[in-house]
Amino acid sequence: MIRDQSTGAALLSLFKKQEDPKELVRKWQRQIRTEIRGVERQMMDVQREQKKAEKLIKEAAKRNDMVSCKILAKEVVNMRRTVGKLAMNKATFLSLSNQMTEQLAMTRVAGALTKSGEVMKLVNSLMRVPQLSRTMAEMSREMAKAGIIDEMMSDAMDSVMDSDDLEEETEEQVDKILLEVAGETLAQMAAAPQQQKQAAQQQQQPAEEEGEDLQARLAAVRG
């Protein structure tokens, strides 16, 4: 009796493991769409903060507050990098979604999922993103179990730019941001002292000429 129950439980477990390939793919597609919406929300949030920072740069430039300008410009540089990375994540998810559409078409023809090196490459790329690593690790296990990809370990050692090179690039980008966002205002502020000096010289010149004329007339009277 106990043996029969054990056999029945094993068969039930086996049936549970054999999920419909089409349902699996649809499940992954839903997860991918959810992640894409999340990435888009993050992009909009960062871009909103970026616009606020750019407005503050213009205000600081009008005050000739270069310290604040550079601090804010550095924040804008980092925000733009973040948006760039998020855009890459979104593009990778979209590519993965297209691969899932192809897998769904294959299940309708062949009745089974097929192993894909492209899917493995895309999943591995997304697993390197810290915010996505847990979600993608779970998805990769399911895909490996379904036979689409091989089992893989998340590689935490992602390629990073040398810190000195990154700092140098940031400084270059800061200058570009300042020119882009507040270049005209900064140029006006830089030109203001020279313009004031020229105006003072122009005011001084008639006075000097008038003084010279007066001295000439006095000399003529004395002579």
Secondary structure as the mmCIF struct_conf table of DSSP 4:
data_model
#
loop_
_struct_conf.conf_type_id
_struct_conf.id
_struct_conf.beg_label_comp_id
_struct_conf.beg_label_asym_id
_struct_conf.beg_label_seq_id
_struct_conf.end_label_comp_id
_struct_conf.end_label_asym_id
_struct_conf.end_label_seq_id
HELX_RH_AL_P HELX_RH_AL_P1 ILE A 2 LYS A 17
BEND BEND1 GLN A 18 GLN A 18
HELX_RH_AL_P HELX_RH_AL_P2 PRO A 21 LYS A 62
TURN_TY1_P TURN_TY1_P1 ARG A 63 ASN A 64
HELX_RH_AL_P HELX_RH_AL_P3 MET A 66 ALA A 110
BEND BEND2 GLY A 111 ALA A 112
HELX_RH_AL_P HELX_RH_AL_P4 GLY A 117 MET A 127
TURN_TY1_P TURN_TY1_P2 ARG A 128 ARG A 128
BEND BEND3 VAL A 129 VAL A 129
TURN_TY1_P TURN_TY1_P3 PRO A 130 LEU A 132
HELX_RH_AL_P HELX_RH_AL_P5 SER A 133 ALA A 146
TURN_TY1_P TURN_TY1_P4 GLY A 147 GLY A 147
BEND BEND4 ILE A 148 ILE A 149
HELX_RH_AL_P HELX_RH_AL_P6 SER A 163 ARG A 222
#
